[in-house]
Amino acid sequence: MAVTYFVQECPTCGRNLQVRVDYLGKRVVCQHCKAKFVACDPSSAAYPPMDSSLSVLARADQLIESANRTGLSTIARTAG
């Protein structure tokens, strides 16, 4: 029986991991840094999972971009 894998980036160390499809939605451990995270198909709408550090980084990027568009980054630089 053939085993199917998908590639997911570790939310801690950033390395690409081959994860068995059987593990989708389950907690897995990165073989490189030993971080624990939920296996989630990156092509799905649920990626990255809300408790993932990748979702926090994506939200931070959105806030920075929003601040840049509104000119808040200029104010923050001159005030600091």
C-alpha positions as CSV (number, residue, x, y, z in Angstrom):
1,M,0.0,0.0,0.0
2,A,1.4,3.4,-1.0
3,V,1.8,6.1,1.6
4,T,0.9,9.7,0.5
5,Y,2.8,12.7,1.9
6,F,2.5,16.4,1.7
7,V,5.1,19.1,2.5
8,Q,4.6,21.4,5.5
9,E,7.0,24.0,6.8
10,C,7.8,23.6,10.5
11,P,6.4,26.8,12.2
12,T,9.4,26.9,14.6
13,C,12.5,26.2,12.5
14,G,11.1,26.8,9.0
15,R,12.3,23.5,7.5
16,N,10.1,21.7,5.0
17,L,8.9,18.4,6.3
18,Q,7.2,15.5,4.5
19,V,4.1,14.6,6.6
20,R,2.0,11.6,6.0
21,V,-1.6,12.5,4.9
22,D,-2.8,10.2,7.7
23,Y,-1.5,12.8,10.2
24,L,-3.6,15.7,8.9
25,G,-5.2,17.5,11.9
26,K,-3.0,15.7,14.4
27,R,-0.1,16.9,16.5
28,V,3.3,16.0,15.0
29,V,6.9,16.6,16.0
30,C,9.6,18.2,13.8
31,Q,12.4,15.8,13.2
32,H,14.9,18.7,13.2
33,C,14.0,21.0,16.1
34,K,11.6,18.7,18.0
35,A,8.8,21.4,18.0
36,K,5.2,20.1,18.3
37,F,2.6,21.5,15.9
38,V,-0.6,20.4,14.1
39,A,-0.2,18.9,10.7
40,C,-2.2,21.1,8.2
41,D,-2.2,21.0,4.4
42,P,-0.7,24.4,3.3
43,S,-3.0,24.5,0.3
44,S,-6.1,24.5,2.5
45,A,-8.0,27.6,3.7
46,A,-7.2,26.5,7.3
47,Y,-3.5,27.1,6.9
48,P,-1.8,28.3,8.9
49,P,-3.6,27.0,12.0
50,M,-4.6,29.8,14.4
51,D,-2.3,28.5,17.2
52,S,0.7,28.4,14.8
53,S,3.5,30.9,15.1
54,L,3.1,31.2,11.3
55,S,-0.3,32.8,11.8
56,V,1.1,35.2,14.3
57,L,3.8,36.2,11.9
58,A,1.3,36.6,9.1
59,R,-0.8,38.9,11.3
60,A,2.3,40.9,12.2
61,D,3.1,41.4,8.5
62,Q,-0.5,42.6,7.9
63,L,-0.3,45.1,10.7
64,I,3.1,46.4,9.5
65,E,1.7,46.8,6.0
66,S,-1.3,48.6,7.3
67,A,0.8,50.9,9.3
68,N,3.0,51.7,6.3
69,R,-0.1,52.5,4.2
70,T,-1.5,54.9,6.8
71,G,1.8,56.6,7.7
72,L,2.0,55.3,11.2
73,S,5.4,53.9,10.7
74,T,6.8,57.4,10.1
75,I,5.2,58.7,13.4
76,A,6.6,55.7,15.3
77,R,10.1,56.3,14.0
78,T,10.1,60.0,14.9
79,A,8.6,59.4,18.3
80,G,11.1,56.8,19.3
